[in-house]
Amino acid sequence: MVEGKTRINSVILQIKQAEGNSIAVSSGHLSPSERCFAPSATAKVAGHMQKSTEVMKSVQSLMSLPECAEVARNLAQEMMKV
């Protein structure tokens, strides 16, 4: 159980880091100087998407839908006892 919590905390930390590193992409016309930086911006976006995909795969490998449903049912039962 402790190992599972540690893995979940690790994934949560990765998610928070990915959110902090996200960048906004705006549409519209680019100036010549902006065009110079467009390839590096595209590479950055691709890198962030790669990291996001890795985080989502990690979360998916940690928890399955039946397991989440069971935890939710148990939590609901505990709350009804109070």
Stockholm file with secondary structure:
# STOCKHOLM 1.0

chainA/1-82         MVEGKTRINSVILQIKQAEGNSIAVSSGHLSPSERCFAPSATAKVAGHMQKSTEVMKSVQSLMSLPECAEVARNLAQEMMKV
#=GR chainA/1-82 SS CHHHHHHHHHHHHHHHHHHHTCCCCCCSCCCHHHHHHHHHHHHHHHHHHHHHHHHHHHHHHHCCHHHHHHHHHHHHHHHHHC
#=GC SS_cons        CHHHHHHHHHHHHHHHHHHHTCCCCCCSCCCHHHHHHHHHHHHHHHHHHHHHHHHHHHHHHHCCHHHHHHHHHHHHHHHHHC
//
